Amino acid sequence: MENVVVAPCALAEHVDEALAVQAVAFGLGPQEVAIRRQIVLRHLACRGARALAAHSDDGRMVGFVYGMPNDRAHWWSSVVQPYLRAQGNDGWLDDSFVITELHVLPDFQSRGIGRRLITDITDTATEPRSILSAIDGESRARRLYRTLGYVDLARPVHFPSAPRPYAVMGAPLPLPRPPE
């Protein structure tokens, strides 16, 4: 099994490499990748945005995560806020660190890389909790998030132009670690 190193990443300088990972992990076509490229670069310019990347022995990026302190003025917050309010959970938008993207190449999934990426990045947060959105269905990602203490705050959440509904999830920080 290849060794994988997780470390801070200047993601804006490696955005195309990260989007190649996301395209494979999330099934995106070239047009969607081009749109997401601009979104990622805009996010990375936000106050407090930071990223980690996972690299294999040969230096290839096999996973990444990025996030930032949540801001109610951001597009994502404006979309999810009515859904959270309807569930009595819109306070989660305040004082939260949002996981904006987390992706691991399929050949490297189920090896603890996603867990390491999300726990390492949230360990750097000063906020008392974390929020994220994930496709609303049973998946490896949703199972991982639940093992880390994330619970559903609102679902189904419909993003404009997204064909499938999402769930907004939240967890107190720090995220739990499995017993050794």
C-alpha positions in Angstrom: 0.0 0.0 0.0 1.3 3.4 -1.0 2.2 5.9 1.7 0.2 9.1 1.6 1.3 12.3 3.2 -1.2 15.0 4.2 0.1 18.6 4.5 -1.0 22.2 4.1 -1.4 23.2 0.4 -1.4 26.5 -1.5 -4.4 25.2 -3.3 -4.7 28.2 -5.6 -1.4 27.2 -7.1 -2.5 23.6 -7.5 -6.2 24.2 -8.4 -6.1 22.2 -11.6 -4.5 19.2 -9.9 -7.2 19.4 -7.2 -10.0 19.8 -9.7 -8.7 16.7 -11.6 -9.1 14.8 -8.3 -12.6 16.2 -7.8 -13.6 15.4 -11.4 -12.7 11.7 -10.9 -14.1 11.5 -7.4 -17.3 13.4 -8.1 -17.8 12.5 -11.8 -17.5 16.0 -13.3 -17.1 16.9 -16.9 -14.8 19.5 -18.4 -17.5 22.2 -18.5 -18.3 21.7 -14.8 -14.6 21.7 -13.9 -14.1 25.1 -15.7 -17.0 26.6 -13.6 -15.7 25.1 -10.4 -12.2 26.4 -11.0 -13.5 30.0 -10.8 -15.5 29.2 -7.6 -12.5 27.5 -5.9 -10.2 30.5 -6.7 -12.9 32.9 -5.3 -13.3 30.8 -2.1 -9.5 30.6 -1.6 -9.4 34.5 -1.5 -11.8 34.6 1.5 -10.6 35.4 4.9 -9.4 32.4 6.8 -9.6 30.0 3.8 -7.1 27.1 4.0 -6.4 23.8 2.4 -4.7 20.5 2.9 -3.7 18.0 0.2 -2.9 14.3 0.3 0.0 13.2 -1.9 1.1 9.7 -2.8 4.8 8.6 -2.8 5.2 9.7 -6.4 4.0 13.2 -5.5 0.6 12.8 -7.1 -2.3 14.6 -5.4 -4.8 11.9 -4.4 -7.1 14.0 -2.2 -7.7 17.5 -0.9 -9.9 19.5 1.5 -10.5 23.2 1.9 -12.6 25.3 4.1 -13.0 28.6 5.8 -14.9 30.3 8.6 -18.5 30.5 7.5 -19.9 33.9 6.4 -23.7 34.4 6.1 -23.0 36.7 3.1 -21.5 33.8 1.0 -23.7 32.2 -1.6 -23.7 28.8 0.0 -25.0 30.2 3.3 -27.7 32.2 1.5 -29.0 29.0 -0.2 -28.9 26.7 2.9 -30.1 29.3 5.5 -33.9 28.9 4.7 -33.6 25.1 5.0 -31.7 25.4 8.3 -34.2 28.0 9.6 -37.1 25.7 8.8 -35.5 23.0 11.1 -34.5 25.5 13.8 -30.8 25.1 13.0 -29.9 28.4 11.3 -27.7 29.3 14.3 -25.2 26.8 12.9 -24.3 29.3 10.2 -22.6 31.5 12.9 -19.3 30.6 14.5 -18.8 27.6 12.2 -15.9 26.4 10.0 -17.4 25.2 6.7 -15.8 22.3 4.8 -16.2 23.6 1.3 -14.8 20.6 -0.6 -13.4 17.2 0.4 -12.5 14.7 -2.3 -10.3 11.6 -2.5 -9.6 9.6 -5.6 -11.6 6.3 -5.6 -8.5 4.1 -5.6 -7.4 5.8 -2.3 -10.8 5.8 -0.6 -11.5 3.7 2.5 -7.9 4.1 3.7 -8.5 6.9 6.2 -7.3 9.7 3.9 -10.6 11.6 3.9 -10.8 11.2 7.7 -7.3 12.6 8.1 -8.0 15.5 5.8 -11.1 16.6 7.5 -9.9 16.1 11.1 -6.6 17.9 10.3 -8.2 20.9 8.8 -10.9 21.2 11.5 -8.1 20.9 14.1 -6.9 24.3 12.9 -10.3 26.0 13.3 -11.0 28.4 16.1 -14.8 28.0 15.7 -16.6 25.6 18.0 -18.3 23.7 15.2 -18.1 22.6 11.6 -20.7 22.5 8.9 -20.8 21.0 5.4 -23.1 19.9 2.6 -23.1 16.4 1.0 -25.3 14.7 -1.5 -28.4 13.5 0.3 -28.1 9.7 0.0 -26.2 6.8 1.6 -22.6 7.1 0.6 -19.1 6.6 1.9 -18.8 10.4 2.5 -22.0 10.5 4.6 -20.9 7.5 6.6 -17.6 9.1 7.2 -19.2 12.3 8.4 -21.5 10.5 10.7 -18.5 8.7 12.3 -17.0 12.1 12.9 -20.0 13.4 14.8 -21.8 15.2 12.0 -25.6 15.1 12.1 -28.2 16.1 9.6 -29.2 19.7 10.2 -31.4 20.1 7.1 -32.4 17.9 4.2 -33.3 17.7 1.4 -31.5 21.0 0.3 -31.8 22.0 -3.3 -28.9 24.0 -4.8 -29.6 25.8 -8.1 -28.4 23.7 -11.0 -27.6 20.7 -8.8 -29.5 17.7 -10.1 -29.6 15.9 -6.8 -30.6 17.1 -3.3 -28.1 17.7 -0.6 -28.0 17.4 3.2 -26.4 20.1 5.4 -24.6 18.5 8.3 -22.9 19.9 11.4 -20.6 18.6 14.2 -19.0 20.1 17.3 -15.3 20.6 17.2 -12.9 19.0 17.8 -14.0 16.0 15.7 -13.7 12.7 17.6 -10.9 10.3 16.9 -11.4 6.5 16.9 -10.1 4.7 20.0 -6.6 3.4 19.5 
